[in-house]
């Protein structure tokens, strides 16, 4: 029992000790939990404060960024509005400038209207004064009983003519000055229309060529026994060989320049070869003819390439090459045509026209001269016909037809071609003129200038390119000189044929002399 009680007691004690230990451990655990909860709370508070601070920072950053974006948009809007304002200001300035110009133009128009009105008023006054003077003159003539009605009318007309002559000269002078001041405004029309005033066509053909012989003995070999060699050459080439007393020269005569060139080249080959007989002559002539055809085609292609015209029908190219052997008034046909093409092209470029078409028309304007020695018709008719045949532009055809005034020019390029043709033909050295024709032209020029009343002397100078006219100072005044110069120019243009242009110069000189004794 005792041991049982002791055991029970020990058990109770142990239980109590365990309970005590548990209570102590529970208290310790509670304290630790409280402490841990406090740590957790503190940590949560710290994190919350950090999060709040971070949120504030993020909010401030977003506000700052939004502020920057707003400022950028405001600045962009401000710049756009400023640009629009500047544009509107410029437009306003432009409108103001235009308005000022319109006002100035209106003022100028008003001033011109006033000037015109004043001139009309002056003309009306002059007309009234003239009528009064005519009335007085009529009364005076009626008073003179000895004069017949026809004599009175004649004297009246002479008086009116003398009274109005000075006014007409003054008017011409004013009109000339006004035309000169307006020349810049109408330069395009002046270039295209005025430059066509030049001389008409003159033609003289080179129909002979000469071949130099190495010796007089060669003449006999070319003639051959009983003339058989020279006959064979003439039959094969269609030319006439003229062998006269001129030493070391044979003249080849033919209106066909191609045949003449074939004969010339054939003679040169035969003389170098030394074998001159009918069979060899025919062989050489045939070879030269074949080679010359190829040469003509090459010459035509070279001319077209040099001018930069472009493609052209092969037959036209051959005709262009044939112009190389054609001469007119001493001027080579192909060189003249190429010169006309260049001049027409340059003038077309200045006027803003089709330069290539102008060159083409200039090159083909004399294409008929490659045919007129073997076909009926003028070179103008033949040229227009062949250009139509090979499909050339209508402007080119019209340029060919109108370059000598046979038909009316229908395009400004045709006018330029006509002007370029005359410029090329009339330039110094382009053509030659016989001495008799030259002297007649100078005499007629002086005669025309001296035919006017009040002209004392007239002199043709500078090979007929200028005429100087001395007028009588007691009969012709400075204003009347303008009218006389104008009349002389018109009479020269209407009655005289001349290359290029002629300058008319009037000189009025007053000399006073006294003799001291």
Buried (B, 14 or more C-beta within 10 A) or exposed (E): EEEEEEEEEEEEEEEEEEEEEEEEEEEEEEEEEEEEEEEEEEEEEEEEEEEEEEEEEEEEEEEEEEEEEEEEEEEEEEEEEEEEEEEEEEEEEEEEEEEEEEEEEEEEEEEEEEEEEEEEEEEEEEEEEBEEEBEEBEEEBEEEEEBEEEEBEEBBEEBBEEBEEEEBBBBBBEEEEEEEEEEEEEEEEBBBBEBBEBBEBEEBBBBBBEBEBEEEEBBEBBBBEEEEBBBBBBEBBBBBBEBEEEEEBBBBEBEBBBBBBBBBBBBBBBBEEEEBBBEBBBBBBEEBBEEBBEBBBEBBBBBBEEBEBEEBBEEBBBBBBBBBBBBBBEBBBBBBBBBBBBBBBBBBEBBEBBBBBBBBBBBBBBBBBBBBBEEEEBBBBBBBBBBBEBEBBEBBBBBBBBBBEEBEBBBBBBBBBBBBBBBBBBBEEBBEBEEEEEEEBBEBBBEBBBEBEBBBEBBBEEEBBBBBBBBEBEEBEEBBBBBBBBBBBEBBEEEBEBBBBBEBEBEBEEEEEEEEE
